[in-house]
Each structure stands twice: as structure tokens, then as C-alpha cells.
Amino acid sequence: MQRPVSFVRGCSDACRVRGEKSQEAIQEMNDKLLNAVYFGNDLQVKSWLYDGADCNARFRDEHNKTALIVATEKGNNEIVSICSKRGRPQYDRWSSE
């Protein structure tokens, strides 16, 4: 099994502030999203997507896979569904859809 890339442990205050986000804050959110996808935590995936993380973000390793690809390879249909529906304008972080 491939190990995930090294991720930042905590989210900075910039991640928690709605509105304008720096590139560093966006990258940090994407890293947290990818970490949640890798370990199959669908609630964290929903939360990071709601906060602005990008399902098209790529793991920073030799394979360069997106969150959707990793979820598909791991057979996590819930996360695949979440990432597939992310483009909907009415995305609700607490919905079970």
C-alpha cells in the first residue's frame, strides 16, 4: 500500500476564515482533503470541500493522482459520490446525498 505524502497536521487560521484565501491556505486545505480521502474519512471530506478544498487537487507524490482517482482505487464509493457531486451549486455539507 502506498503511503500518503506528508501533510500539515493542523489547519492554520487562514483555513477557517471564509472569503479570500491565500494560495498557501488553499494548498493546506487541499492537503487535508487528500489526507481524508486517503484514509476514507467521508465526513472530513465533506467538511473540507464545503470549506473550499478542490476535489481535483493532486497528491504531491510520484503518481500525481486526484482525490477522486484515489477514492475510486480504494473502493470508497461514498467519497467517489461526494467528489462527483461537488460541482453542484447547492452542495450541502450535511446532506447524505
N, C-alpha and C positions, 0 to 999 in steps of 0.2 A: 504494500500500500504506500502510495506517495504521501509524504509529509507535507503539510501546508507551509507556505512561506512564512517568514517571521512577521507577525503583526504587532501593531502598537497595542499595549494592554488596555489602557483607559482612553476614553474619548475626551478630548480637550473641550473647554467651554465653547469653543467656536463651533463644535458639532451640535451643541444643544441650542444654539441661538438660531431662531428662524430668520429667514430673509437672506441677505447676501452672505455667501460663504467663500472663504479663501480656497485656492486650489489645494492647499495643504489640508484643510478641513474636509474637503470633498474626498481627497485621496484617503484620508483616515476613515471616513465613513464607508467608502468602498472596501477598504481592507477589512473592516469589521463585518460588513456584509459577506464578503468572501469567506471569512472565518466561520460565520454562522452557517453558510451553505455547506462548507466542507464537513462540519460536524453535525449537520442535519437538524439544526435548531430553527424550525419554521416560524416560531413566534419572534425570534430575534430578526430573522429575515424580513418579516412584515414590518417590524419596527424600523429597521434601517432603511428600507425602501420608502416608508412613509416620511422619514426624516430627510430624504433626498439622495440616498445612495443609488447607484446605477447598476442595473442587472447586467448591463453589457460591459461592466468593469472586468478586467482580466487579472488572473493570478500573475504575480510577478515572479515567474519561475521559467524554466526552460520550455514548458508546454504552452504557456500563454493562453490558457482556457478561460472562457467566461463562466460566470456563476451558473448560468443555465446548462452549459455543457457538463460541468462538474455534477450538478444535481441529477442530470439525466444518467450519467455514468454510474452514479451511486444508487440509482433506482429510487430516488426520493421524489415520488410523484407529487406530493404536496408542495414542495419547493418549486418543482417544474411548473406546476399550475400557478403558483404565486408569481413567479417571474414572467410567465407567459401573459398573465393578466395585468401586469404592471403598467402597461401603456394606457389603460382605461383612465379617462379623466376623473371619474367618480371613485377612484380607488379608496377603499375604506380600510384603515389599518386593523380594525377589529372584526371585519366580516370574515365569515368562514368560506366564502366563495373563492 
